[in-house]
Amino acid sequence: MPKYDRIVITGMGALTSIGNNVNEYWQGLINGVSGADYINTFDTSKFKTQFACQVKNFDPLNYIDKKEARKLDPYAQLAIAAADEAMADAGLETENYDPDRGGVIFSSGIGGFLSFQEECINYGTNSRTPRFSPFFIPKIICDIGAGHISIRYNLRGPNFAVVSACASSNNAMVEGLYHLRLNKADFILCGGSEMGVCEAALGGFSSMKALSERNDDPKTASRPYDRDRNGFVMGEGAGILVLERLDHALKRGARIYAELAGGGASADAYHITAPHPEGLGAKKVMISTLDDADMSPSEIDYVNTHGTSTPLGDLAEVKAIQNVFGEHIKNINISSTKSMTGHCLGAAGALEAIACIKSINESIVPPTINHFTDDPEFDTDINFTFNKPQARKIRAALSNNFGFGGHNACVVFKEYIP
């Protein structure tokens, strides 16, 4: 008998640097497409890093009118677009659902960074009538994406944002899982959005020595687990999943993609930006997630890693995975899809959850691209799925995401079996 009421995924939505819907995104992943390119939205000549994985060809007016678009930061515009796709995909766009039983738990690591920068610059340079827009605060706060989605679809159930840096959307899914198990809603839209490639963000991450500076070849800059990895690539995007109680999904005849079997959270309690060198927090969160799902490590076939392409972070996570999976590590595939999308910060967890679900549905593991040189720090019996996708049956997939502040969040998806 299941440990808890079963929670399933019935809809998905995505916008990324390699595709503006779930299908395009997935095709980009399995074909090993890099979304990295030179930044063309501002002058990068004074920056040590001059590239990022930016969303391309996105027009908010395809989703909202011009007047409304001016009131929204781009991160919230992406959130609405991803929500539209997920609701339609779930068949809820036209469904006569109970609005009091629908919720939104949607995150962002930074929120309206573009609007924050723009407003501050405008205030500081306008000597005649310096003032802030009345939409300044609603545009920048991290919870406003959740608010706009709930208003758009009249969802009056649980509604809030989870902010834990790059673990944010994993934490959002974990919170959605818990709320649904407690029967606080029938379905909850969970995910995250980030569109913060601007001077302030690029400069801030660059000053921390967090970013790759491989300006001569941006498309190969994100190199998780490669000996010559030298920092992450900033990414933009939005991902959202419709989590739904199984009984509700069955009652309305919904298509079910997979089951969200468990989730967990932990802290490194070590350093504000560096991971614990032995990956203790990462180990704990994976163990607690498997325990929550009532699953053993031997049931996992694929791990979508945090894998940001930083020297310390990649090594610490692999140590944690080895400690959790032991000898079974020889039987699983590991890959970092951030090698293609860059690091989408608060949106990363949701987008990588979609990659896990698609891998279960399609029986294929997306690759870790841009591998050129083996790192002797990693054991040779670990299958990092370098450079090419691998076809295999995937019963269950686990996804890690970690954030500044030592935040760790993990989710595990498994094949839906009635």
C-alpha positions as a printed Julia matrix, in Angstrom:
418×3 Matrix{Float64}:
   0.0    0.0     0.0
   1.43   3.45   -0.89
   2.97   5.44    1.92
   1.0    8.53    0.85
  -1.73   9.47   -1.62
  -0.21   9.32   -5.11
   0.6   12.55   -6.94
   1.02  12.61  -10.72
   2.08  15.01  -13.46
  -0.61  15.82  -16.01
   0.78  18.91  -17.76
   4.08  20.63  -18.55
   5.24  23.95  -19.98
   8.73  25.21  -20.85
  10.65  28.08  -22.42
  14.43  27.84  -22.73
  17.37  28.96  -24.8
  16.98  25.79  -26.89
  13.22  25.79  -27.38
  10.09  27.76  -26.56
   7.86  24.83  -25.67
   8.28  21.39  -24.13
   8.71  19.55  -27.44
  11.3   22.0   -28.8
  13.16  21.93  -25.49
  13.22  18.12  -25.43
  14.38  17.89  -29.04
  17.16  20.32  -28.21
  18.25  18.17  -25.28
  18.36  14.83  -27.05
  20.14  16.4   -30.03
  22.79  17.96  -27.82
  22.08  21.57  -28.76
  23.85  24.33  -26.86
  21.8   27.45  -26.14
  24.86  29.56  -25.38
  25.66  32.57  -27.52
  27.02  36.1   -27.26
  24.77  38.49  -25.35
  23.14  40.99  -27.7
  20.84  42.82  -25.28
  23.54  45.11  -23.86
  27.19  46.02  -24.34
  29.37  43.33  -22.75
  32.74  44.75  -23.77
  33.64  45.67  -20.19
  32.75  42.23  -18.8
  35.0   39.19  -18.44
  32.1   36.98  -19.56
  30.24  38.04  -22.7
  27.8   35.19  -23.35
  24.82  33.43  -21.83
  21.98  31.03  -22.65
  19.19  33.51  -23.35
  15.6   32.79  -24.37
  15.24  33.52  -28.08
  12.33  34.77  -30.2
   9.97  35.18  -27.26
   7.17  37.69  -27.82
   5.06  38.35  -24.71
   2.32  39.84  -26.9
   1.53  36.31  -28.04
   0.24  35.73  -24.5
  -0.76  39.09  -23.03
  -1.75  42.49  -24.41
   0.68  45.38  -24.68
  -0.73  47.33  -21.75
  -0.48  44.35  -19.43
   2.99  43.42  -20.69
   4.35  46.82  -19.58
   3.33  46.0   -16.02
   5.26  42.73  -15.95
   8.93  41.99  -15.64
  10.13  39.55  -18.33
  10.46  36.77  -15.75
   6.72  37.02  -15.05
   5.96  37.14  -18.78
   7.81  33.84  -19.17
   5.91  32.43  -16.21
   2.56  33.17  -17.84
   3.65  31.67  -21.16
   4.84  28.45  -19.49
   1.65  28.26  -17.42
  -0.49  28.63  -20.55
   1.27  25.66  -22.15
   1.02  23.53  -19.0
  -2.67  24.25  -18.42
  -3.52  23.46  -22.04
  -1.37  20.34  -21.94
  -3.2   19.14  -18.82
  -6.57  19.76  -20.39
  -7.36  22.23  -17.63
  -7.51  25.29  -19.86
 -11.12  24.49  -20.69
 -11.89  22.22  -17.74
 -14.65  23.19  -15.33
 -12.48  22.79  -12.21
 -13.19  24.01   -8.69
 -11.11  27.23   -8.39
 -10.82  26.78   -4.63
  -9.05  23.46   -5.24
  -6.43  24.74   -7.7
  -3.16  26.29   -6.53
   0.11  27.82   -7.69
   3.51  27.44   -6.01
   5.87  29.16   -8.39
   9.38  30.43   -7.75
  12.2   32.6    -8.96
  15.72  32.8    -7.65
  16.11  36.52   -8.34
  12.72  37.75   -9.58
  12.46  40.98  -11.53
  16.16  41.77  -11.76
  15.84  43.47  -15.15
  13.15  45.82  -13.84
  15.09  46.51  -10.67
  18.18  47.52  -12.63
  16.2   49.62  -15.1
  14.24  51.52  -12.46
  17.29  52.3   -10.36
  19.24  53.56  -13.36
  16.3   55.69  -14.5
  15.91  57.2   -11.05
  19.61  57.96  -10.73
  19.95  59.57  -14.16
  16.72  61.58  -14.28
  17.77  64.81  -12.57
  14.6   66.75  -13.38
  11.84  64.55  -11.99
  13.35  61.45  -10.41
  10.68  58.94   -9.48
   9.91  55.25   -9.5
   7.16  53.56  -11.46
   4.1   52.58   -9.41
   4.66  49.09  -10.84
   8.25  48.93   -9.58
   7.56  46.73   -6.53
   4.98  44.43   -8.19
   7.39  43.88  -11.08
  10.4   42.82   -9.01
   9.09  40.63   -6.19
   9.66  36.88   -6.51
   6.08  35.9    -5.68
   4.41  37.95   -8.41
   4.72  35.18  -11.02
   2.59  32.93   -8.82
   0.14  35.77   -8.3
  -0.29  36.47  -12.01
  -0.84  32.79  -12.82
  -3.48  32.45  -10.11
  -5.32  35.56  -11.35
  -5.15  34.39  -14.96
  -6.75  31.04  -14.17
  -8.8   31.97  -11.1
  -6.91  29.54   -8.88
  -7.82  30.33   -5.29
  -6.04  27.5    -3.51
  -2.5   27.55   -2.02
  -0.52  30.35   -3.65
   3.0   31.44   -2.77
   6.62  31.5    -3.9
   9.54  29.51   -2.62
  12.89  31.32   -2.8
  15.98  29.22   -2.22
  18.24  30.52   -4.98
  18.94  27.8    -7.56
  17.0   25.19   -5.58
  13.82  27.3    -5.74
  11.72  25.4    -8.26
  12.67  22.03   -6.79
  11.51  23.35   -3.43
   8.32  24.59   -5.1
   7.58  21.08   -6.38
   8.3   19.58   -2.96
   5.88  22.03   -1.35
   3.29  21.25   -4.0
   3.73  17.53   -3.32
   3.2   18.02    0.41
   0.12  20.23   -0.03
  -1.5   17.74   -2.38
  -0.79  14.82   -0.07
  -2.51  16.8     2.69
  -5.5   17.22    0.34
  -5.24  21.02    0.39
  -5.88  21.12   -3.36
  -6.73  18.91   -6.33
  -3.94  20.27   -8.53
  -1.12  22.78   -8.14
   1.03  24.45  -10.82
   4.63  24.27   -9.63
   7.82  25.57  -11.18
  10.04  28.58  -11.64
  11.09  31.34  -13.99
  14.24  33.38  -14.52
  15.13  36.07  -17.02
  17.92  37.98  -15.37
  20.73  38.29  -17.91
  21.6   41.95  -17.39
  24.62  44.05  -16.43
  24.03  43.76  -12.69
  23.62  39.98  -12.68
  26.46  39.32  -15.09
  28.75  41.65  -13.17
  27.78  40.22   -9.81
  28.29  36.58  -10.72
  31.47  37.45  -12.61
  32.97  39.23   -9.6
  32.42  36.03   -7.61
  34.46  34.08  -10.19
  31.39  31.87  -10.69
  31.06  32.22  -14.48
  32.96  30.61  -17.31
  35.02  33.13  -19.25
  35.37  31.01  -22.38
  34.47  33.91  -24.71
  36.27  32.34  -27.66
  33.79  29.44  -27.75
  30.56  30.06  -25.81
  28.75  26.96  -27.04
  31.29  24.69  -25.34
  31.67  26.82  -22.21
  29.39  24.75  -19.97
  31.43  21.6   -19.4
  30.1   19.64  -16.42
  32.55  16.95  -15.22
  35.19  17.91  -17.77
  38.7   18.42  -16.43
  38.76  21.97  -17.84
  35.38  23.18  -16.53
  35.78  26.73  -15.27
  32.39  28.04  -14.18
  28.73  28.04  -15.07
  26.91  29.77  -17.93
  23.99  32.01  -17.01
  20.69  30.78  -18.42
  17.15  32.04  -18.82
  13.89  30.14  -18.97
  10.72  29.0   -17.29
   9.39  25.56  -16.44
   6.1   24.53  -14.89
   4.43  21.24  -14.05
   0.83  20.49  -13.18
   0.94  18.28  -10.1
  -2.35  16.56   -9.46
  -3.88  14.12   -7.02
  -4.23  10.77   -8.76
  -7.89  10.39   -7.84
  -8.7   13.78   -9.36
  -6.69  13.06  -12.52
  -8.43   9.72  -13.03
 -11.86  11.19  -12.41
 -11.45  13.7   -15.22
  -9.69  11.26  -17.55
  -6.4   13.17  -17.65
  -3.3   11.97  -19.48
  -0.66  11.06  -16.89
   3.02  11.55  -17.73
   4.63  10.22  -14.56
   4.32  10.04  -10.81
   6.07  12.45   -8.45
   7.07   9.82   -5.92
   8.95  11.92   -3.38
  10.88  15.03   -2.5
  13.19  16.4     0.13
  15.18  19.39    1.33
  18.35  19.88    3.36
  21.09  22.39    4.12
  24.85  22.16    3.84
  25.22  24.47    6.86
  28.74  25.09    5.59
  29.29  28.21    3.42
  27.18  30.86    1.72
  28.26  29.92   -1.81
  30.59  26.9    -1.74
  29.19  23.37   -1.41
  30.29  21.1     1.4
  33.44  19.46   -0.05
  32.16  15.97    0.76
  28.65  16.72   -0.43
  27.08  15.98    2.95
  23.98  18.12    2.37
  23.52  16.67   -1.11
  23.82  13.14    0.28
  21.26  13.86    2.98
  18.7   15.33    0.58
  18.91  12.37   -1.82
  18.51   9.89    1.02
  15.56  11.77    2.49
  13.93  12.01   -0.95
  14.22   8.28   -1.54
  12.88   7.64    1.97
   9.94   9.97    1.29
   9.22   8.01   -1.9
   9.64   4.67   -0.08
  12.2    3.72   -2.71
  15.68   2.2    -2.59
  18.7    3.53   -4.53
  18.59   0.4    -6.7
  15.28   1.56   -8.2
  16.83   4.68   -9.75
  18.0    4.47  -13.36
  18.87   8.12  -14.08
  20.11  11.09  -12.06
  19.77  14.55  -13.58
  22.43  16.35  -11.6
  22.81  19.92  -10.45
  26.02  19.78  -12.52
  26.73  23.46  -13.08
  30.26  23.08  -14.52
  32.06  24.52  -11.48
  35.21  22.78  -10.2
  34.02  22.37   -6.6
  30.3   21.87   -7.15
  30.52  19.04   -9.68
  33.01  17.1    -7.57
  31.04  17.45   -4.32
  27.82  16.27   -5.97
  29.46  13.22   -7.51
  30.91  12.26   -4.13
  27.41  12.49   -2.67
  25.95  10.35   -5.47
  28.63   7.72   -4.94
  27.86   7.62   -1.22
  24.12   7.26   -1.81
  24.17   4.71   -4.64
  27.24   2.66   -3.83
  27.82  -0.18   -6.3
  24.53   0.63   -8.07
  26.21   3.72   -9.52
  27.54   1.41  -12.25
  23.95   0.76  -13.37
  22.66   4.31  -13.61
  23.06   7.15  -16.08
  24.07  10.58  -14.88
  23.82  13.73  -16.96
  23.74  17.49  -16.62
  21.35  19.19  -19.01
  22.83  22.51  -17.88
  25.56  21.75  -20.4
  22.92  22.75  -22.98
  20.57  25.21  -21.24
  23.09  26.92  -19.0
  22.15  27.42  -15.38
  18.61  28.8   -15.29
  18.83  29.55  -11.56
  15.33  29.52  -10.06
  13.88  27.83  -13.15
  16.5   25.06  -13.29
  14.7   22.51  -11.13
  11.42  22.62  -13.04
  13.13  22.42  -16.43
  15.25  19.5   -15.31
  12.17  17.79  -13.86
  10.63  17.98  -17.33
  13.81  16.41  -18.73
  13.46  13.55  -16.22
   9.79  12.98  -17.07
  10.47  13.0   -20.81
  13.35  10.58  -20.31
  10.94   8.18  -18.56
   8.34   8.59  -21.3
  10.75   8.31  -24.23
  13.27   5.81  -22.77
  16.26   7.99  -23.55
  18.77   9.84  -21.39
  19.77  13.34  -22.59
  23.54  13.82  -22.74
  26.09  15.89  -20.91
  27.6   17.72  -23.88
  30.96  19.49  -24.21
  33.08  16.72  -22.76
  36.6   16.81  -24.1
  38.97  15.68  -21.34
  38.4   13.18  -18.56
  38.88  14.47  -15.03
  40.97  12.0   -12.99
  38.99  13.04   -9.89
  36.0   11.05  -11.18
  35.81   7.25  -11.22
  35.81   5.69  -14.67
  32.84   3.43  -13.85
  30.44   6.42  -13.68
  28.33   6.84  -16.82
  28.05  10.6   -17.31
  26.29  10.1   -20.67
  28.92  12.23  -22.34
  28.14  13.91  -25.66
  25.48  11.48  -26.94
  22.05  10.49  -25.61
  21.61   6.92  -24.48
  18.53   4.81  -25.1
  17.44   2.73  -22.09
  14.42   1.86  -20.01
  14.02   4.37  -17.18
  11.79   3.3   -14.32
  12.65   6.23  -12.1
  14.7    9.44  -12.34
  16.04  11.63   -9.56
  16.8   15.35   -9.96
  19.08  17.49   -7.77
  19.3   21.25   -7.46
  21.34  23.24   -4.97
  21.42  26.96   -4.18
  23.61  29.62   -2.62
  23.08  29.59    1.12
  23.58  25.83    1.22
  20.03  25.0     0.11
  19.52  21.52   -1.35
  16.3   20.19   -2.88
  15.61  16.93   -4.65
  12.66  15.25   -6.37
  12.16  11.75   -7.75
   9.82  10.8   -10.58
   8.82   7.3   -11.59
   6.93   5.61  -14.37
   3.19   5.77  -13.81
   1.76   2.31  -13.31
  -2.01   2.21  -12.68
